[in-house]
């Protein structure tokens, strides 16, 4: 098996595990709170997780962009130095 196939299989198993755990959590959670409250809390938690993931990915993207900008500045300085010689 190649690497992409293994990653795909792992992600499928992970999705099935999360789905199964969510079903059990919903079944237990409905014994303690009303349906609208449960869905509201679930949506709030999902929003917090999503905003955290977006923030992390933006920070990673900024680092990549800054890295590229620094490399371009270094290249420009190197070429400028070579032109002076």
BATIMI-437791 format. One line per 4 residues: number of its first residue (from 1); their letters; for each residue z, x, y of C-alpha. Coordinates in Angstrom, 2 decimals. Example, Ala and Ser with C-alpha at 12.3 -4.5 7.8 and 13.67 -1.06 7.14 Angstrom:
1 = as = 7.80/12.30/-4.50; 7.14/13.67/-1.06 $
//
This chain:
1 = xxxx = 0.00/0.00/0.00; -0.71/1.18/3.49; 1.82/1.27/6.32; 0.54/-1.85/8.10 $
5 = xxxx = 0.80/-3.88/4.91; 4.39/-2.78/4.36; 5.33/-3.60/7.94; 3.68/-7.01/7.62 $
9 = xxxx = 5.54/-7.78/4.40; 8.83/-6.68/5.94; 8.28/-8.90/8.98; 7.49/-11.88/6.74 $
13 = xxxx = 10.69/-11.37/4.78; 12.65/-10.97/8.02; 11.18/-14.23/9.40; 12.08/-16.07/6.19 $
17 = xxxx = 15.63/-14.68/6.33; 16.09/-15.72/9.96; 14.65/-19.17/9.23; 17.02/-19.64/6.29 $
21 = xxxx = 20.06/-18.50/8.25; 19.12/-20.76/11.14; 18.95/-23.78/8.83; 22.42/-23.10/7.48 $
25 = xxxx = 23.78/-22.50/11.00; 22.26/-25.78/12.23; 23.72/-27.71/9.32; 27.19/-26.32/9.95 $
29 = xxxx = 26.89/-26.53/13.74; 26.01/-30.23/13.68; 29.42/-30.96/12.11; 31.19/-29.73/15.26 $
33 = xxxx = 29.02/-30.68/18.28; 26.59/-33.41/19.25; 22.81/-32.84/18.88; 22.00/-32.43/22.60 $
37 = xxxx = 24.88/-30.02/23.12; 23.80/-28.01/20.10; 20.18/-27.79/21.29; 21.32/-26.88/24.81 $
41 = xxxx = 23.50/-24.03/23.55; 20.74/-22.87/21.21; 18.20/-22.86/24.06; 20.62/-21.01/26.34 $
45 = xxxx = 21.21/-18.30/23.73; 17.47/-18.00/23.07; 16.83/-17.62/26.80; 19.45/-14.88/27.13 $
49 = xxxx = 17.97/-12.99/24.17; 14.43/-13.40/25.51; 15.36/-12.18/28.99; 17.08/-9.16/27.45 $
53 = xxxx = 13.99/-8.31/25.38; 11.73/-8.73/28.44; 14.00/-6.44/30.48; 13.97/-3.76/27.76 $
57 = xxxx = 10.19/-3.87/27.40; 9.73/-3.65/31.18; 11.95/-0.56/31.28; 9.92/1.05/28.48 $
61 = xxxx = 6.67/0.20/30.28; 7.96/1.66/33.55; 8.85/4.92/31.79; 5.35/5.13/30.32 $
65 = xxxx = 3.74/4.48/33.70; 5.98/7.02/35.44; 5.20/9.56/32.74; 1.46/9.07/33.27 $
69 = xxxx = 1.83/9.35/37.04; 3.79/12.61/36.69; 1.14/14.03/34.37; -1.59/13.15/36.88 $
73 = xxxx = 0.38/14.79/39.70; 0.86/17.91/37.60; -2.84/17.98/36.75; -3.79/17.59/40.40 $
77 = xxxx = -1.44/20.40/41.44; -2.81/22.63/38.68; -6.40/21.94/39.73; -5.52/22.48/43.38 $
81 = xxxx = -3.92/25.81/42.49; -7.00/26.83/40.50; -9.28/25.97/43.45; -7.27/28.27/45.73 $
85 = x = -7.68/31.26/43.45 $
//
